[in-house]
Amino acid sequence: MDNLKTQGISMPKLGLGTFRMQGDACRAAVESALSIGYRHIDTAEMYANEESIGAALAAARLPRGELHVTTKVWHENLSPDAIRRAFDASLNKLRLDHVDLYLVHWPSKAANWGAVFETLMKLKQEGRTRAIGVANFTTALLKTVVEDIRAPIACNQIEYHAMLDQSKVLAYLAAKSIPLVAYCPLAQGRIASEPVLAEIGARHNATAAQVALKWLLDQDGVAAIPKASRRESQQANLDALKITLDDADRNKIAALPKDRRCVNPGFAPAWD
């Protein structure tokens, strides 16, 4: 498994997303993923599953240094005091003394970004999170954080897959050496029935989903966190790492329509 080095942390390029996983099913999924080799687990206060993940991490008894755990603060909790409360609650539920990465989950028009990142930086200085970052930030928002506030962000986590163009954000992140962490890397299952990807997969004895995942993971500075609750799916995603795509494959993927955004809540920013 390749790792991305960013702001003093080393993040496995393939992780486990856990949105909409809860309770015993979530705990079982995380335990399964850890048992077959996953070391990057992604959660958020909004997912309401940090307790289940904490239980799974505790049961696995892996050395803490081998694990990468990301969690996030919700956009309604971006005042300094609310960030502190949310962070303390997350850490308590996860049963950890620190997380590896703490993200602003969504931007908020009401946020005072200077105060937000000052608070996040203090959490980092206290050793309670090893790095800080953002999710769902546009290029304009990234410029505010990176160039005006000069916050040392370790990633921008956004929706990215073979059916959605993110070239503008990618170009900005690459210029600043900031990784992109792709959520919904399989377009919430829509990838599985994409004929071009299935055709490429057939040539590699792989599925359309595996092709789409390898296409992402082959990109410099890109990690992916597919959600997979079944062990078979988790293993299939790991096995995607074994595929070798060629230029012809990549050209076919590049030619696919790139306008399928899956996640676009009412509070989302105006996308690039």
ZIKA-V121946 format. One record per pair of residues at least 6 apart in sequence whose C-alpha atoms are under 6 Angstrom apart, sorted by the first residue. I is the first residue (numbers start at 1). J is the second residue. Records with the same first field share a line. If there is no record, write none. Layout:
BEGIN
I: J + J
END
This chain:
BEGIN
2: 12 + 13
3: 10 + 11 + 12 + 13
4: 10 + 11
6: 154
7: 154
12: 40
13: 223
14: 223 + 224 + 225
15: 40 + 41 + 225
16: 41 + 225 + 226 + 227
17: 42 + 225 + 226 + 227
18: 43 + 227
19: 47
22: 49
23: 52
27: 52 + 53 + 56
29: 229
31: 56
39: 67 + 68
40: 68 + 69
41: 69
42: 70
43: 71
44: 71 + 72
50: 93 + 94
51: 93 + 94
54: 94 + 95
68: 100
69: 99 + 100
70: 100 + 101 + 102
71: 102
72: 102 + 103 + 104 + 105
73: 104 + 105
74: 105
75: 106 + 108
77: 83
80: 119
98: 128 + 129
99: 129
100: 129 + 130
101: 129 + 131 + 132
102: 132
103: 132 + 133 + 134
104: 134 + 135
105: 135
106: 135 + 136
124: 130
132: 153 + 154
133: 153 + 154 + 155
134: 156
135: 156 + 157 + 158
136: 158
139: 169
145: 151
155: 178 + 179 + 180
156: 180
157: 180 + 181 + 182
158: 182 + 183
159: 182 + 183 + 184
160: 182 + 185
161: 185
163: 257 + 258 + 260
164: 258 + 259 + 260
165: 258
179: 221 + 222
180: 222
181: 222 + 223 + 224
182: 223 + 224
183: 225
185: 226
191: 209
192: 208 + 209
197: 208
198: 208
201: 207 + 208 + 211
210: 240
214: 240
228: 234
END
